[in-house]
Amino acid sequence: MNKPIIALDFASKQQVEAFLAQFSEPLFVKVGMELYFQEGPELVRFIKSQGHSIFLDLKLHDIPNTVESAMKGLANLGVDLVNVHAAGGLEMMKAAKRGLAGSETKLIAVTQLTSTSESQMHEDQLVYVSLEESVLHYAKRAMQAGLDGVVCSVLEAEAIGEACGQNFLRVTPGIRPATVSVDDQKRVATPAQARAKGSTHIVVGRAITKAENPADSYAQIREEWSGKF
Ligand SMILES: O=C(O)c1cc(=O)[nH]c(=O)n1[C@@H]1O[C@H](COP(=O)(O)O)[C@@H](O)[C@H]1O
């Protein structure tokens, strides 16, 4: 079972160091916009030097040429996973993949954000299909572009596995143990539900980073995810 990916949604290197100091094992962490825009590639190199795996979550969405060039730069960082928005289109996703040529970094596409509900999708995007249909459409386009998988919610993970194959990554944020606040997320599930529905990775932020004891919370989530209880 892949380790839960911990979203390091912090504003500074000091906070990251204090957080990581609570763990004695190699982790799989996510560096997102909040942290990257403050601390940049240096911090990514630092986390890597500590032996952790990294999902660099910058959600690129621009014209194909710009995304390809940006990915060429990110390829040098040697992270494990990066992402783009599938809404950028097939050509943009193919360009992103070209930018990563020669690197080991896997590329996934965000489908519909887990903070989006079906009614919001209708109102904000004028996309009048079901949310699952939209997510499935994006997943198929990502597969067609040669990507390694998608970011989706647990609610769509099973259908994507059936449509795109079990090797196609289904990285699922919006993970909440039953007792924890949902916050701004709309399409949520527990770690056990994620396992049952075929997520290949879970992404967990606040349920760990804001917990009274992050290491305990991580251990519990990891156990639930791996099916130990
Ligand atoms: O690409 C992502 O990682 C992502 C996509 C998505 O649809 N929803 C989503 O929540 N995320 C990220 O996953 C993390 C979830 O954080 P928590 O809600 O605190 O667990 C955040 O860092 C989000 O940026």
The ligand as an ORCA input file, in Angstrom:
! r2SCAN-3c Opt
* xyz 0 1
  O      -4.113     18.437     -6.315
  C      -4.374     18.333     -5.110
  O      -3.549     17.893     -4.327
  C      -5.757     18.618     -4.667
  C      -6.751     18.460     -5.619
  C      -8.091     18.494     -5.230
  O      -8.996     18.284     -6.042
  N      -8.381     18.749     -3.933
  C      -7.419     18.970     -2.976
  O      -7.772     19.170     -1.795
  N      -6.089     18.961     -3.352
  C      -5.042     19.276     -2.335
  O      -5.080     18.302     -1.297
  C      -4.877     18.909     -0.012
  C      -6.052     18.597      0.866
  O      -5.861     19.174      2.129
  P      -6.837     18.883      3.346
  O      -8.226     19.255      2.923
  O      -6.312     19.771      4.444
  O      -6.700     17.410      3.666
  C      -4.643     20.401     -0.257
  O      -3.252     20.631     -0.242
  C      -5.206     20.646     -1.651
  O      -4.468     21.633     -2.341
*
